Amino acid sequence: MQMHTPEQKQLLEQLQHIAAGLGQTLAPFGEVVLHDLCDPEHTVLAIHNNLSGREVGDPATELGLARIADPDFAQVVANYPNRFPDGRQAKSTSIGIKDSQGNYIAALCMNIDLTLFQGLQNLLGQFGSMNTSAGIKETLSTAGSDTIRAYIDTFAARHATTPRALSADQRRMLMRELREAGLTEMRRAMETVAAHLGVSRAAVYNYAK
């Protein structure tokens, strides 16, 4: 085991605080491991939210050994595929820490358990799937409503804003343009405008005066 310099000791002490904070933030899905690369046989200095079953004092991984052997090894290796001992898929990020001499002294590693996220992804995919082979075409809004909404979107874009962020004066101007275009005569026009602007129908009638 290589002896630590005062600088290295201070870096490792600060990294322990960072690892603890990250561990609390990423729990329960992310494991955070701090490696002391000055001691290849016992690199694991701290482990938070333990998902891999490793213990403090365990040896370096292949990536850790590669860093120890090569000071030019990439300092940040992000989002690479990994796997826990029980087979669960993981996404890992490893950050190498150098001292003022340019030597790797530590590695801060995060391992994210993808099991739950993959399950949610599958559920969302199933929920969002549609039967497009039936050949049925239907819309739940009238053509008039689509036209009004498109006009409002265009009007808002001209004023470099969004429909719901239009000022009172801009809403009055909008209602005047809609009336001149004949769109306020369409069925449920005021309800459509109110919904798209995020205001009440009473407010829309007031802007239209």
Protein Blocks (a to p, Z undefined) as FASTA:
>chain_A
ZZddfklmmmmmmmmmmmmmmmmmmpckbccddddfklmmlmblbdchiakopaehiacd
fklmmmmmmmkbcfbdghiacddfkopacdddddddddfkopafbdcdddddfklmmmmm
mmmmmmmpccfknopacdfbdfklmmmmmmmmmmmmmnopafklpcfklmmmmmmmmmmn
opmmpghklmmmmmmnopafklmmmmmZZ
